[in-house]
Amino acid sequence: MTVHTQGATPVAEESPPPGTKEPAGGGRSGGKGARGRRTGNAAWLPYALIAPAVVSLLAFLGYPLVRNILLSTQQLGRTEMISRKTVWTGLSNYTDLLTNDAFWTVVVRTFLFMAVNVVLIMVFGTLIGVLLGRLGKKMRLLLSLSLVMAWAMPIVASATVFRWLFDTQFGVMNWVMRSLGFEGYEQHNWFESGFSTLTIVTVMIVWASVPFVALNLYAGLTTISGELYEAARVDGASNWRLFRSVVLPMMKPFFLITTFLEIIWVFKAFAQIVALNGGGPDRASETLPVFAYVEGMAQMNFGTAAAASVLTILVLLIAMSFYFRLILKQEEEQ
């Protein structure tokens, strides 16, 4: 490199002292090589970090899923289990299910059950979340603790409590109904029909799921600037207009992802139904997960149960695809 100064002769770049060797490739090329190696290592670092999770998913979810798909193409009952013979039936288990009216009744029941639960969870969760933002510190703390305790209660324990509440002989609900003057609640069986059973299950699921929505919504509401509320109130906005024009647009991503999660959780509800009444009476309160369980463990039709579980996954994926499109559209608009 030469340095030019006004009114001075150019000065040549100094050469290295005699007896010293210039590094091979020059200093710059060596630096580029080191940076290239560092960049290459950094590029592989994310993949190395997620590799354990991917391997775990393939081992604990991928392999059972493949085995379940293979099982759904077999006839596996008591006879096959005793003789240890593999009887391949192709897609006959799927065709039997898809042509079975009872299966489609369970499908319709599952979607209605899911829709009612998700709507109630989101409505009550939103109302309680907004209420948390309006309460004082002491009442907010008390309500938050109550929500956390309801959310943390194990499913089997809560099902036991609800069985006691709606017990035929000693249930609290029968006593409450008699105390209010209603007749016919002397040893009334609340689980005598599939509709009443699923109604009780709905109450239990909503009771246990509302805290998740309420607490997360309250956490999101704390991020909204108070100036937006003040500006809206100066313009004469009511509480409903505040929610519609301020809260809903700001919290729209929260409502989308929370609704998505609730759909998945309610759709795969299993322990609540089994613990309360085992899908009865006469399998009238079965949803798709319970249907697959009863077909396999109670009826010993493991091939049919595997096909039902595969169809359940496909139905959920198809239903979720529309919701994924809505989320992606929302992200593109933002």
N, C-alpha and C positions, 0 to 999 in steps of 0.2 A: 504494500500500500504506500502511496506517496502522498505527502502533505503539501499543499500549495498555499502559500501565503503571499499576500500582495507585496510586490517589490523584493521578493526573495527567491532564490533559486530553489528548485524542487529538491527535497531531501529524500534519498532512497531509503527504503525500509532496511533496518539493520538486520544483518544475517546472524545466525546463531554463532556463539563463540566456537573457535576451533576445538576439535576433539569431542564435541557433542553431536548426537544424532537426533535428527528430527523424527518424531513419532511416525510410525508407518501409517499412511493414510491421512496424516494431518490431524490436528486437534479437532477440527470441525467434524470430520467424518466419524471420528471416534465418539464424539458427543451424540451425533445422530444415531449411531448404532446403539448406544446405551439407552437413549430415549425410546428407540424402536423396541428394544427388549422390554423396557418398562411398560410401554403401551400394550405390547402383546400380552404380558402378564396381567395387566389390568383388564384387558378384554375378556380373559378367561375367568377372572375372579367371580363375577356374578353367577356364572354357570356352576362353578365349584361350590358356591354357597347354597344354591338351590338343589344341588345334586342329592343330598341326603333326603330332602323332602320328596323329590321325584321318585327315588328308589323306594321310599316307604309307601308312597301312594300306589306304585305298581305292585308292590308285594302284598299290601293289606287290602287294596281295593281292586286293582286290575286283575290279579289272579282269581279272586273269588268271583268277579263278574264274568270272566271267561268260563270258569267252571259252571257257573249258573246258566249261562247260555247253552253250553253243551248239555247240561242236565235237562234243559227245557225241550231238547230234541229226543229225549228218551222216555220210555215207559218204565217208571220206577215206583213200585208199590210194595206191599208186603211180600208177594211171591218173588219178585225180583231181588229183594233184599235178602231173603232167606236162601235162594238158589245162587245168589251172587252172579246173575247173568245180566249182561248189558243188552237191552232191547232198544234198538234205534227206531224211532217212529217219524223222523223228519219234522215236518211242521204240523203234525196232526194235533198236538196239544194246543197250538195257537188257533187252528181252525175250530177246534171244539169250544174253546173259550169265546171266540168271536161270534160263533153262532149260538151261544148260550144266552138266553134272555136274562138269567140270574146275574151273569157277569155284567151286562150292560146296566142292569138295575143298580149294581154296586158302583159302577162308574158314575152314573148320574148322581147317586147319593153322595159320593165322595166330593164331587165338584160343588154341589149345593152346600154340603157341610163346610167345605173350605171357604166358600164365598161368604157365608153368614159369619163364620168365625173371624175372617180377616176384616170384614167391615166393622164388626163390633169392636175388635181389638184396636183398629186404627181410630175409630170415633172416640171411644172412652180413653184411649191412651193420649190422644190429642187434647181432649178436654182436661184431663188431669195434669198433663204437661203444662198447659197454659195456666191452670190453677196454681201450680207450684211457683210460677213466676209472679203471681199476685199475692201470695201469702207472706206473712212475716217470717222472720228467721226461725223462731221456735216452732211454729206450726209447719213450716216447710221441712224442718228437720224431722219432726214427728211423722209427717206423711211420707217422707223419703225413707225413713227406717221401716215403716209399715210396708211400703212397696218392695223394699229389698228383701224383707222376710218372706213375703208372699212369693217373690221371684226365686228365692233360694230354697224353698221347700221342695224336697224330692217328690217325684211324680207318684210313686207308690204310697208315700205318706199322705199326700194330698188326696189321692184316690180313697184311702182308708177313711179319712175324715169325711169325704163326701158320701161314702157308703153309710157311715154312721148318721149323717145328717138326714139322709133319705131312707133310712131303715124302715122296714114295714112295721115292726112292733114298737121299737123304741126310738124312732127317728124324730129329730127335732122339727122337721118340716111338717109332719103330721100333727104334732102338738101345736105348732103355730097356726096351721089352718083351722084346727078345731077351736083354738082360742079366739080366732077372728070370726067365728060363727059359721064357718062352712061345714056342710054335712057331707058324709061319705068318706071321711078321712080317718076312720077308725081302722087301723092296720091297712092303710092304702099302699098298694105296691107301685112305687114310682118307676119300676123297671119292667112293667108288664108289656110294653110295646117298644119297638125300635125308635119311634119318634121321641118318646119321653126319655129314653135312655140317651139318645144323642143330644137332647136338650140339656140334660144334666152334664154330659161331657163338654158341651159348648160352654156352659157356665164355668166349669173347672178350667178349661183351656184359656178362656178370656181372662179369668181371675189371675192365672199364672203368667199370662203374656203381656197384659197391660203395663206392668212396671217397666219392662224393657222399652216400650215406646214412650212412656211418659218421662222417664228419667233422661233418655237420650234427646227427646224433644226439648226438655227444659235446658239441657246443656247447650243445645243449639241456639235456643232463644237468648241465652246470655251473650252470644256473639253479635247480636243485632244492636246497632247503635241506638241509644235512647233518643237521639235527635230525630230519627225517622218517626218515632211515635209522637214526639212533640209537634213536629211539622204537620203530621196527619191530624192531630187533635186540634191544632190551630185552624185547620181547614174545615173543622166540624165533623170529622169522621167518627162514626160509632164504633163500638167494640167489634161488631161483625165486619165492618168495612176495614178496620185495622188488620184483622186477621186475613181478610181476602186480598188486600192491597199491599200489605207490608210483610206479614208473617209467611203467608203461603208462597209468594214469589221467592223470598229469601231462603225458605226451607224446602223448596221443591225437590232438590236432590235428596234430602233426608227422607221425605215421604216416598220417593220412588224406590230407594234402596231398602227402606224398612218394609214397605209393602211387599217387595220381592222376597225378603227374608221370611216374612210371616206366611206368605203363600207356601214356601217350601216347608216350613216347620209344621204348619197345620196339615198340609197334604200328607206328610209322613207320620202324622199322629198315630201312635200304635199303643203305647203302654197305657194311656188314659182309658181307651176303650176296652182293652183286655182286662185291666185291673178292676174296672167298674162292673162289667157284666159279660166279659168274654165274647163280645160281639153278638150276644143274644138280645131278646129271646128269638129262637129259631133263626139265627143269623140275620136278624132284621136290622141290626145296628152296625154291620160290617162295612168298613171302608176298604179300599184296595189293599193296603198293607195288611190289614187284619184278615181279609179274604185269602191272601196268599199264605198267611200263617196257618189258618184253620185248614186249608186244603192240604198243606204239607204235614203239620204235626197232629191234627185231629183225624183227618180223612186218609192220611198216609198216601196221598197222591203227590209225590214229590216232583214228578215231571210237570204236572199241571200247575203246581205251586210255583215252580221255577218259571214257567211260561207267564204266569200271572204277574210275577215280580218284574220280568223283563218288559211286559206291556205297561206296567205301572211306570217304569223309568221312561219309556218312550212317550207315554201320555204326558208326563210331567215336562219332558224336554220340549214337546210340541207346544204345550201351554206357555212355557217360559220363553220360547222363541219370539212370540209376539211382544212379551214384556221387554226382552233384550232389545228389540227394534225400537221400542219406545225410549229406552234409556239412551241408546246410541243417537237417536234423533235429538234428544234433549241435549246431549253433549255437543253435537254439531251446531245447534242453535246458539250455544254459549260460546 
